Amino acid sequence: FSVRWTGEIQPRYSGEYTFFINSDNGRRLWINNQLIIDRWVDDWNIDYSGTINLTAGQKYSIRLEYFENVGGAAARL
């Protein structure tokens, strides 16, 4: 199966932010329509990260896509 979560984030401080994902199978993360993590592969228990500069007080769209192949399902952002 696959799933897509969407929403918004609003940082308190300006600067570089690092996002981490650990999931049991594929994952993609977009911040403000910019793909920052793209590991759409059948692996698990590996931390992947991506960085982006954000401005304090500004709202940014966030989208996380995930797929599960076989077995247990898990996704942590």
N, C-alpha and C positions, 0 to 999 in steps of 0.2 A: 504494500500500500504506500501511498504518499500523502503528504499533508503540506499545507502552506499556512503560515501564521503571518499576519500583517498588523501594523500599528504605527505608533509614533514614539519617538524619544525626544527629550529636550534636556540637553546638558546644562549643568549649573556653571561650568567653567569652560572657557575656550582652551583649545589645545588638541593634541593628538590623543585619540582614544584607541585602545586595542580591544577587540572583541574575540572571544574564545568560544569554540564549539567542540563538544565531544559527543558523538552520536554513534549508534549502532546502525549504520550504513550511511548512505549519501547525504550531503548537506551543501546548501548554498545560502549565502547571506548577502543581502543588499542593504545599504544605507543610502538614503536619498537617491535611489535608482543606480547607485554605483556598486558593482559586484566586488565585494572585498574578500569573500571566502568562496572558493569553488572547488569542492572535492566530491564530485558526484560519482563516487566509486563505492564498491561493496567491501568496506573495511569497517573496523570498530575499535573502540577504546583508544583512540588517538586524538590528542588535542591539536586542533587547527586554529590559527589566528589570522586576523587581518586588522590593519590600522587605517584610520581616517582622521582628518582634521575636522573638528566641529566648533561652532561658535556658540558661546553661552547664550541661553535664552531663545535660541532659534529651534523650531520644531523640524524634525527630520523624519521622513518615512522609513520604516524598517520592514523587511520581508525576509522570512526564513523559510526555506523549502527543505524537505526531508523525505527520504524514502527508506523503507524497511524491506529487506529481501526475505530472509528466513530467520526464525528464532525470535529471541527477545527484542523488544523495541525500546529505544532510549534516545533522548536528545536533550542536551543541556547547553544553553547559551549563557 
